[in-house]
Amino acid sequence: MSIKQPDTTRDKVLEAAFCEIHRSGFQAASIANILASTGLTKGALYHHFPTKQALGLAVVDEVIRQRLETRYYLPLHQSDKPLDTLLGFLESMPERADELVTLGCPLNNLMQEMSPVDAEFRSRLCGVMNAWRDAMEAALRKAQAQGELRADVDCGETALFIFSAWEGCIGTAKSLQSPEALQVCSRQLQAYIRSLRNS
């Protein structure tokens, strides 16, 4: 029985497309730049992704979602102290200032650009956003069950607020091109989360 080998060509295209979309946005992303960075032909690209939209949606589903799962969802799910884990994410945010201030969050960038103009993009992006929010809500519920989070906290509403504030921190820092703004917003969001703890 043969083991299916990973499709390295497809993975290479997805990684190059992610980088191009993160730099330029989806609508301005250049297929020529993606091909130049991979050394592939148009035929090889269109064999895997028949349209630019199909390529963009695959980037959402297979690159952005998977990176968020690895970086955030799984650590939150596996954590014995989810509030500390959540705070740790925010504490380390300024360490990524070069990327976040210059280019912003790839999920938020695409949500702002594509959700108003493409229903399929909006659906896929909302799926990723909801998975991120659900991971935070589950972490808050776990902290509440452990007695670490106040019993009066609505975990669903709070998860949505934290997600929105988190993306707002990055979007503001990108707009201002300011690492200092990223630090300030991150610090204030941490203070809000700490205020939810049982005294």
Secondary structure, 3 states (H helix, E strand, C coil): CCCCCCCHHHHHHHHHHHHHHHHHCCCCCCHHHHHHHHCCCHHHHHHHCCCHHHHHHHHHHHHHHHHHHHHHHHHHHHCCCHHHHHHHHHHHHHHHHHHHHHHCCHHHHHHHHHCCCCHHHHHHHHHHHHHHHHHHHHHHHHHHHCCCECCCCCHHHHHHHHHHHHHHHHHHHHHHCCHHHHHHHHHHHHHHHHCCECC
